[in-house]
Amino acid sequence: MPLNLHLFSNPGKTDIRYIVESSRPYLEKAKEPVVAFMPLASLYAERWLEITKDAFKGLGRVETINAELMSQKEIESILRDCSVVYISGGNTFLLNHRLHASGVMPYLKKKIQAGLPVVGFSAGTIVCGQNILTANDLNTVATNFFDGLKVSPFNFFCHYPFDTHGQSVQDEWLSDYHFFHDNPIVMMCDGSYIKVDGSKTTLVRGEAYIWRKEQEKERLDEGKVISA
């Protein structure tokens, strides 16, 4: 089965409607619909729990993954039986550290490569890239794990500004990445939605840009396949 990723910069306007909308088809066709919820980027995951359960009420059961309190076997059991994985935002370094330290990263990657749908925003989007070095977060957890899930050839930057001045500030900071790495960076403004279907990556809607090494930044067109 092909890759099936739904990646957002933010989860909705004032809620998580983008997450629910993209998860709905997988839950509606499942006999026992389950959302594997990974709020691992947050130190205060309980803030998201009630919002998430309310948003998915009537669509599917939410199984929350806690990397500190659950064993690797317990986490993998949820991932084995779920209809969709929802990876929420927060600190990308914390999310990645928990995925690696819990030992679940290889299994999660294997499931995604086998077709398990992933819906994520912000940190949940960034972790799907080659590495997390383009995350605009502090490495407060002091992790040594920087490799992402590598289910996309791109790196991602979320919450990219709409205004020219804000973009120029971020561009100056992001330009350092290409001194050491060759893969392109996709910069997503809030409201943007990128879908990965097999080897095809497409901007479904919103404003986003791609920056390839030794090339000018390019604005992406909605509906057009993004090439590395």
C-alpha positions in Angstrom: 0.0 0.0 0.0 1.2 3.6 -0.7 2.1 6.3 1.8 -1.0 8.2 3.0 -0.1 11.4 4.8 -2.2 14.5 5.5 0.1 17.2 6.7 -1.0 20.6 8.1 0.7 23.7 9.5 -2.2 24.2 12.0 -5.1 21.9 12.9 -8.0 24.3 12.1 -9.2 27.8 12.4 -10.2 27.7 16.1 -10.5 24.0 16.4 -9.1 20.8 14.8 -11.5 20.6 11.9 -8.6 20.0 9.3 -7.6 16.9 11.3 -11.1 15.5 11.6 -12.0 16.2 7.9 -8.9 14.3 6.7 -9.4 11.4 9.1 -13.1 11.0 8.4 -12.9 8.8 5.3 -10.7 6.2 7.1 -12.9 6.1 10.2 -16.2 5.9 8.3 -15.1 2.8 6.3 -13.5 1.0 9.3 -15.5 -1.7 11.1 -14.1 -0.6 14.5 -12.7 2.9 13.9 -9.8 3.9 16.2 -7.7 7.1 16.2 -4.2 6.5 17.6 -3.6 9.9 19.2 0.0 10.9 19.7 0.2 14.2 21.7 3.9 13.5 22.4 5.1 17.0 21.4 3.3 18.5 24.4 4.3 18.5 28.1 0.6 19.1 28.9 -1.1 16.6 26.7 -4.2 16.6 28.9 -5.1 20.0 27.4 -5.7 18.2 24.0 -7.4 15.1 25.3 -10.9 16.5 25.8 -10.8 18.6 22.6 -9.7 15.6 20.6 -12.3 13.2 22.0 -15.1 15.7 21.5 -14.0 16.4 17.9 -14.0 12.7 17.0 -17.2 11.8 18.9 -19.4 9.6 16.7 -16.6 9.0 14.3 -14.2 6.7 16.2 -12.6 5.8 19.5 -9.6 7.8 20.5 -6.7 5.8 22.0 -4.1 8.1 23.5 -0.5 7.1 23.4 1.7 8.0 26.4 5.4 7.3 25.7 6.4 7.5 29.4 3.6 5.4 30.9 3.2 2.8 28.2 5.5 0.0 27.1 6.7 -0.3 23.6 4.5 -3.4 23.2 1.4 -1.5 24.4 2.0 1.4 21.9 2.6 -1.0 19.0 -0.6 -2.8 19.9 -2.6 0.5 19.5 -0.8 1.3 16.2 -1.5 -2.3 14.9 -5.3 -1.9 15.4 -5.9 1.7 14.6 -7.5 3.2 11.5 -5.5 6.5 11.5 -2.6 8.0 13.4 -3.0 11.6 14.6 0.2 13.3 15.6 -0.4 16.8 17.1 1.8 19.8 17.5 4.1 21.2 20.2 7.8 20.9 20.6 9.2 18.8 17.7 12.4 17.9 19.6 10.3 16.5 22.5 8.1 14.5 20.1 11.0 13.0 18.2 12.8 12.2 21.4 9.8 10.3 22.8 9.3 8.4 19.6 12.9 7.3 19.5 13.4 6.7 23.2 10.3 4.6 23.5 11.6 2.3 20.8 8.4 2.7 18.7 9.9 4.8 15.9 10.9 1.8 13.6 7.5 0.2 14.0 5.6 3.4 13.4 7.7 4.0 10.2 7.0 0.4 9.0 3.3 0.8 9.5 3.2 4.2 7.7 5.2 2.7 4.8 2.6 -0.1 4.7 -0.2 2.4 4.2 -1.3 3.4 7.7 -2.8 6.9 7.3 -1.1 9.7 9.2 -2.7 13.1 10.0 -0.5 15.6 11.6 0.1 19.3 12.2 3.1 21.4 13.1 5.5 19.1 15.0 3.4 16.1 13.6 4.2 17.3 10.1 7.8 18.1 10.7 8.6 14.7 12.1 7.5 13.1 8.8 10.5 14.6 7.1 14.1 13.5 6.7 15.0 15.1 10.0 13.7 17.7 12.4 16.5 20.3 12.1 14.2 22.8 10.5 11.8 22.9 13.5 11.5 26.4 15.0 11.6 25.0 18.5 14.1 24.9 21.4 15.8 21.6 22.1 14.9 21.8 25.7 14.8 18.1 26.2 18.5 18.0 25.0 17.7 15.1 22.6 20.4 13.5 20.4 17.7 12.1 18.1 17.3 14.3 15.0 16.3 11.8 12.3 12.6 12.1 11.4 10.3 9.3 10.1 11.8 9.8 6.6 8.5 9.1 4.9 9.0 12.2 2.8 12.1 13.4 0.9 11.5 16.9 2.2 12.1 18.8 5.4 9.2 20.8 6.7 8.9 24.2 8.3 5.5 25.1 9.7 3.8 28.5 10.6 5.8 30.2 7.8 4.8 33.9 7.9 2.6 35.4 5.2 4.3 38.8 5.2 7.5 39.5 3.2 9.5 40.8 6.2 8.6 37.8 8.3 9.6 35.4 5.5 12.9 37.1 5.0 13.8 36.7 8.7 12.9 33.0 8.5 14.7 32.5 5.2 17.9 33.8 6.6 17.7 31.4 9.5 16.7 28.4 7.2 19.4 29.1 4.7 22.0 27.6 7.1 20.3 24.2 6.6 21.6 23.8 3.1 25.2 24.3 4.1 25.0 20.8 5.6 22.0 19.1 3.9 20.9 18.7 0.3 17.2 17.9 0.5 14.5 20.6 -0.1 12.6 22.4 2.6 8.9 22.9 2.3 7.7 26.0 4.2 4.0 25.9 5.1 1.9 28.9 6.0 -1.0 28.4 8.4 -4.0 27.0 6.5 -2.0 25.0 4.1 -2.5 21.3 3.5 -0.1 18.9 1.9 -1.1 15.4 0.9 1.3 12.5 0.3 -0.2 9.7 -1.8 2.4 7.1 -2.5 5.4 8.9 -4.1 3.2 11.9 -5.1 3.3 15.0 -2.8 0.7 17.7 -3.6 -0.3 21.1 -2.1 -4.0 20.6 -1.7 -4.7 24.1 -0.5 -3.2 27.2 1.1 0.1 29.0 0.8 3.4 27.1 0.8 6.9 27.4 -0.6 9.7 25.1 -1.5 13.4 25.9 -1.2 15.8 23.6 -3.1 19.5 23.8 -2.5 21.3 26.4 -4.6 18.0 27.6 -6.1 15.6 30.4 -5.4 12.6 29.9 -3.2 9.5 28.9 -5.2 5.8 29.3 -4.3 3.9 26.1 -4.7 0.8 25.8 -6.9 -2.3 24.2 -5.5 -3.0 20.8 -7.1 0.5 20.6 -8.6 2.8 17.7 -7.7 5.8 18.8 -5.8 9.1 17.4 -7.0 12.2 17.1 -4.9 
